[in-house]
Amino acid sequence: MTNKRSDMKKDNKNKSNLYLPSLKRRDFLRGSAGSMAGAWLSSWPWQKLAAQQDLNSEPDDWDSGIVRHLLPAVNESRILIKTSFSRALKETPRLRIQNGSSNRLIEGYLNDTSGEFWEFYATELQPDTEYELSLQDSGGNSLCEPWPLSTFPAPQQNPEQVRVLFYTCAGGPEGEYFGIGDRRGNLPIAIRQRLLRRGLSFAPQAAVANGDHIYWDLHTWQGDRAGELSPAGQQSNFDFAARVMGGSNEEAMKLAAGPQIAPLYGTAFRSTPVYFLQDDHDHWENDSPLTYPVPWFQLQLARTTQQLYYPEFLPDVTRSPGLPYSTSSARGELSESFGTLRYGQLLEVLLYDVRRTLNVGALNSVFLDSNVENWLVQRTASQDTRHLVHVPSNPPGWTAGKWGEWYPDVLHPETGQLTTQIPKPHWRQGWLNQHDRIMQSLADMRHRNPLVIAGDLHATGVGTMHGAGNLDFSDNPITNILCGPVGTSIRGFPSVVRGVLPAPSQYLDFQEQVPPFEEHGFSIVDFEQDRIVAELFKWDVNSQPVDAIDTLEPYYTVELDRP
């Protein structure tokens, strides 16, 4: 299977080499300002560090021109692309979309106030069709090399298989790496790039980036200064009483978030649609009772970061356009927090952010707005796809004793062990009640394999939920997968920051097939007509050399036959 997909990738690569037959590929943009965004990144220390340690994988030979980063999303008839350039564009750029005799130009939509960030939204495309895309300035000059991107099959089509890359926690400021077992902070961007490129080497048709794309928490969540401005908050120098867009706030937001996203992705995902799901840190805060519900200014920071850097969710006919944070505007019909990855009749992936609508009230406490919960339950009971997967931003199954979890488990102040025998401060029973309703809907799904693929916990692992409280799921247990983190810092692992490894909640009847590994990694999941095959990958910064990433193989495989 892997060899077949590798051949497909080589074919696509060979096609891209034919787009400019009369020009030398490295010369056709000569003279354009910016020189492939090198000036923008030249001051960042990770470049020198990468050169010293040989952290980078084999470079991409696609010419990105003045494109700094490019991230697409698709469905069966639409394409949404977020991009930024190494210099501001004073006139509107255009996206050319070609297939056979079809040739369309889509004008860009300006997403910032300086002209660096643009989006392109195309509708009325043909399903399951590969298009040749190219970016042009207002005079028709190329801004980068053309590239291929395919739409997904229509809901009535029935493809044989689809492969999806899942990962979490790719964000974080630049870290340092000095050799095996010796690093500071988050993984260097170059190592994160290498992990993502290894995932892409398996030629997935789509990718899901599950939360924590940035880490710039504005307030401290523990210690003597809990609730006060963090060092990052002070450094950012935000004016909380002003708008995010325009002036110093916009510049501060770009300086904080940009280096965590733009150089990490660059243009590597240009032909792989990627679905970005937000979590706590994407709202510029840790999940602390001091900072939720999300303050208005930080909500605008989260929305603006998404607007500039990565795609929102495209519409789906089975998802209500009235769900929270779903809008129709000049930017298109988009949903910020609740999305669908639909691949014909084969697969439906439900993606939901449990932070955006989190309610802490004693009488109405929920993670998810009731309309969102109803959508999840209704789709889970549907019969129109062979596979359906839940992808929440907060993982069912395991706990690290954090406040903002589904479960009541808390660290005992005397024993340092997780327990449900003492109250968890500020935790709400309504969150668990909602968890039970959603998990029950999955266990009731007898015509499919109940599967949850989640992130957030900075680990990779597998377990099976046979029950929750008084609920019995043993007739149709729920498989839970922790997909693996890409950029987690040392202090991001629960065993370091909380002194305890992730563990199944004591509220659950839960069996671990793979107890969580606090190592970096990702998951590749194949959805076929009659089965699901999930392969888990991990890389240990403390024991493996960086070049081992390039040949990573699955350390564990989950196979689920469809009922």
JOFEN-V687342 format. One record per residue. N is the residue number from 0. PSI is psi in radians with two decimals (* if undefined). NEAR is the number of other C-alpha atoms within 10 Angstrom. Layout:
n: {N;N}
psi: {PSI;PSI}
near: {NEAR;NEAR}
//
This chain:
n: {0;1;2;3;4;5;6;7;8;9;10;11;12;13;14;15;16;17;18;19;20;21;22;23;24;25;26;27;28;29;30;31;32;33;34;35;36;37;38;39;40;41;42;43;44;45;46;47;48;49;50;51;52;53;54;55;56;57;58;59;60;61;62;63;64;65;66;67;68;69;70;71;72;73;74;75;76;77;78;79;80;81;82;83;84;85;86;87;88;89;90;91;92;93;94;95;96;97;98;99;100;101;102;103;104;105;106;107;108;109;110;111;112;113;114;115;116;117;118;119;120;121;122;123;124;125;126;127;128;129;130;131;132;133;134;135;136;137;138;139;140;141;142;143;144;145;146;147;148;149;150;151;152;153;154;155;156;157;158;159;160;161;162;163;164;165;166;167;168;169;170;171;172;173;174;175;176;177;178;179;180;181;182;183;184;185;186;187;188;189;190;191;192;193;194;195;196;197;198;199;200;201;202;203;204;205;206;207;208;209;210;211;212;213;214;215;216;217;218;219;220;221;222;223;224;225;226;227;228;229;230;231;232;233;234;235;236;237;238;239;240;241;242;243;244;245;246;247;248;249;250;251;252;253;254;255;256;257;258;259;260;261;262;263;264;265;266;267;268;269;270;271;272;273;274;275;276;277;278;279;280;281;282;283;284;285;286;287;288;289;290;291;292;293;294;295;296;297;298;299;300;301;302;303;304;305;306;307;308;309;310;311;312;313;314;315;316;317;318;319;320;321;322;323;324;325;326;327;328;329;330;331;332;333;334;335;336;337;338;339;340;341;342;343;344;345;346;347;348;349;350;351;352;353;354;355;356;357;358;359;360;361;362;363;364;365;366;367;368;369;370;371;372;373;374;375;376;377;378;379;380;381;382;383;384;385;386;387;388;389;390;391;392;393;394;395;396;397;398;399;400;401;402;403;404;405;406;407;408;409;410;411;412;413;414;415;416;417;418;419;420;421;422;423;424;425;426;427;428;429;430;431;432;433;434;435;436;437;438;439;440;441;442;443;444;445;446;447;448;449;450;451;452;453;454;455;456;457;458;459;460;461;462;463;464;465;466;467;468;469;470;471;472;473;474;475;476;477;478;479;480;481;482;483;484;485;486;487;488;489;490;491;492;493;494;495;496;497;498;499;500;501;502;503;504;505;506;507;508;509;510;511;512;513;514;515;516;517;518;519;520;521;522;523;524;525;526;527;528;529;530;531;532;533;534;535;536;537;538;539;540;541;542;543;544;545;546;547;548;549;550;551;552;553;554;555;556;557;558;559;560;561;562}
psi: {-0.79;-0.74;-0.69;-0.75;-0.56;-0.69;-0.69;-0.75;-0.74;-0.67;-0.80;-0.72;-0.73;-0.62;-0.76;-0.49;-0.28;-0.06;-0.48;1.15;-0.42;0.07;2.61;2.21;-0.53;-0.07;-0.23;-0.30;0.15;2.34;-0.26;2.49;2.66;-0.63;1.07;0.64;0.25;-0.65;-0.65;-0.57;-0.13;-0.42;-0.10;2.31;-0.33;-0.45;-0.83;-0.72;-0.74;-0.70;-0.66;-0.70;-0.04;0.89;-0.40;2.51;-3.11;2.24;2.65;2.35;0.22;2.36;1.91;-0.08;-2.20;0.20;2.13;-0.83;2.70;2.10;2.11;2.71;2.62;2.82;-2.66;-0.29;0.08;2.70;2.34;2.21;2.28;2.32;2.73;2.75;2.74;-0.13;2.67;2.43;2.12;-0.36;2.75;2.15;2.92;2.62;2.11;2.27;2.07;2.46;1.93;-2.21;-0.18;2.28;1.92;2.64;2.21;2.17;2.49;2.79;2.20;2.20;-0.17;-2.99;-0.07;-0.30;0.21;-0.53;2.20;2.72;2.74;2.22;1.99;2.39;3.04;0.70;2.86;2.43;2.69;0.83;2.32;2.23;2.61;2.14;2.61;2.55;2.36;2.65;-3.11;-0.34;0.03;0.10;2.48;2.40;-0.27;3.05;2.55;2.79;2.76;2.57;2.34;2.50;2.88;2.81;2.66;2.79;-0.51;-0.15;2.72;1.36;2.77;-0.62;2.82;2.53;2.36;2.37;2.24;2.39;2.99;2.90;0.93;-0.17;-3.05;2.55;2.85;2.25;-3.09;2.52;2.20;0.09;3.08;2.20;0.10;1.76;2.89;2.24;-2.64;2.85;2.50;2.59;-0.70;-0.63;-0.68;-0.74;-0.70;-0.71;-0.78;-0.65;-0.57;-0.72;-0.76;-0.39;-0.31;0.12;0.97;2.64;-0.27;2.86;2.60;2.04;1.80;1.44;2.82;1.01;-0.36;2.72;1.85;1.01;2.20;-0.32;2.68;2.60;0.02;2.95;-2.96;-0.40;0.47;2.25;-0.25;2.92;2.33;2.94;-0.70;-0.71;-0.69;-0.70;-0.63;-0.51;0.68;2.56;1.76;-0.24;-0.02;3.03;2.74;-0.81;2.29;2.40;-2.67;-0.53;-0.74;-0.75;-0.72;-0.71;-0.77;-0.70;-0.55;-0.81;-0.64;-0.87;-0.22;-0.29;-0.97;-0.90;-0.45;-0.82;-0.65;-2.14;0.27;-0.49;0.33;-0.53;0.15;1.82;2.37;2.36;1.95;2.09;2.24;2.74;-2.76;-0.90;-0.40;-0.25;0.33;0.64;2.72;2.83;1.48;2.52;-0.22;-0.26;0.27;2.52;2.80;2.19;2.66;-0.79;-0.73;-0.54;-0.72;-0.60;-0.79;-0.77;-0.67;-0.68;-0.80;-0.76;-0.66;-0.72;-0.63;2.69;2.52;3.12;2.37;2.80;2.73;2.38;-0.41;0.02;2.22;2.31;-0.11;0.15;2.69;2.48;0.56;2.25;2.75;2.05;-2.93;-0.36;-0.14;3.10;1.91;2.68;2.30;-0.58;-0.27;2.01;3.03;2.29;1.80;2.19;1.42;-2.53;-0.01;-0.74;2.44;2.16;2.14;2.05;2.21;2.31;2.08;0.09;-0.66;-0.69;0.31;2.29;2.25;0.10;2.58;-0.54;-0.34;0.65;2.15;2.76;-0.70;2.37;2.52;-0.58;-0.60;-0.79;-0.74;-0.71;-0.79;-0.81;-0.75;-0.76;-0.60;-0.58;-0.11;2.91;0.14;0.07;2.62;-0.58;2.51;2.27;2.40;2.33;1.50;2.78;-0.25;2.24;2.18;2.68;-0.96;2.84;2.64;0.25;0.24;2.75;-0.87;0.76;2.90;-0.49;2.76;-0.02;2.43;2.69;2.18;2.27;-0.36;-0.78;-0.40;0.24;2.69;2.40;2.72;0.19;-0.20;2.68;2.52;2.06;2.28;0.03;2.63;2.34;-0.54;-0.51;-0.76;-0.68;-0.72;-0.71;-0.81;-0.68;-0.73;-0.77;-0.63;-0.68;-0.61;-0.75;-0.47;-0.13;1.33;-0.28;-0.02;2.92;2.08;2.14;2.31;2.25;1.98;2.95;-2.42;-0.64;0.04;0.84;2.91;2.32;3.08;2.43;2.94;2.22;1.97;-0.19;2.87;2.01;-2.13;0.02;2.40;2.01;0.22;-0.44;-0.38;1.17;2.75;2.14;2.28;2.26;2.26;2.03;-0.37;2.38;2.62;-0.66;0.22;2.39;2.96;-0.75;0.00;-0.27;2.33;-0.63;-0.40;-0.90;-0.46;-0.09;0.35;2.46;2.65;2.49;2.71;2.48;2.45;-0.21;-0.33;2.72;1.72;2.29;2.19;2.17;-0.63;1.76;2.53;2.26;2.24;1.17;2.81;2.59;-2.88;3.04;2.46;2.15;2.15;2.20;1.96;3.08;-0.75;0.23;2.85;2.32;1.99;2.17;2.22;2.35;2.51;2.64;2.29;1.95;-0.35;-0.22;-0.20;2.50;2.79;-0.68;-0.18;-0.39;-0.63;-0.28;0.36;2.41;2.84;2.39;-0.26;2.50;2.31;2.23;2.18;2.00;2.36;2.38;*}
near: {7;10;10;10;16;16;13;14;17;12;12;15;15;11;13;16;16;11;15;12;8;8;10;9;17;13;10;17;21;10;8;15;13;17;17;21;21;12;12;16;16;11;10;11;13;19;16;12;17;17;11;10;12;13;22;17;17;9;7;10;10;17;19;23;24;21;23;24;25;24;26;25;28;27;27;23;20;18;21;23;22;24;24;25;22;21;21;13;17;11;12;15;26;25;20;18;21;16;13;7;6;8;12;14;16;15;20;23;19;19;20;16;12;14;18;19;24;24;26;21;22;19;14;9;16;17;18;18;14;16;20;18;21;18;25;19;17;14;10;11;13;19;22;19;22;21;20;19;21;23;22;25;21;18;20;12;14;16;17;12;16;18;20;22;25;28;28;33;27;30;28;26;21;19;20;18;21;11;14;13;13;11;17;15;17;23;25;25;29;22;25;25;23;22;27;22;20;20;24;21;15;21;24;22;21;23;23;21;23;30;26;27;26;27;22;24;21;24;22;21;20;11;7;8;11;13;16;15;15;18;13;15;18;12;13;18;12;19;12;12;8;12;15;23;16;12;11;16;19;19;15;17;20;16;12;19;22;17;19;22;21;19;17;21;20;19;20;18;19;19;22;22;27;25;25;25;30;28;30;27;23;26;30;25;25;22;21;19;15;17;18;19;17;21;14;11;18;19;16;16;22;24;19;18;22;19;19;20;24;25;27;26;25;25;23;17;8;12;17;13;16;12;18;17;14;20;16;12;8;8;16;16;15;21;22;24;24;26;25;22;26;22;27;24;20;24;23;21;19;21;26;25;24;26;24;24;19;18;21;20;12;12;10;12;19;25;26;21;16;13;13;21;17;13;16;20;18;13;18;24;16;13;13;15;19;22;25;27;19;22;25;23;26;24;20;24;30;26;24;25;25;18;19;23;21;27;28;26;27;23;19;16;9;6;8;12;15;23;18;16;11;13;12;18;10;14;22;24;18;19;22;21;14;18;20;18;14;18;23;19;18;26;25;17;19;15;14;24;23;26;22;24;27;26;29;23;25;27;29;27;20;22;20;23;25;19;22;20;11;10;15;16;19;13;11;20;22;24;22;24;28;31;35;34;33;30;31;26;22;16;13;19;22;20;14;11;12;16;13;17;21;23;17;23;23;19;17;19;19;22;15;17;15;14;18;22;20;24;21;27;30;28;28;23;21;19;20;19;18;15;18;21;16;23;19;24;25;26;23;17;18;12;11;13;14;21;14;11;23;15;8;15;14;14;10;15;14;14;12;16;12;16;11}
//
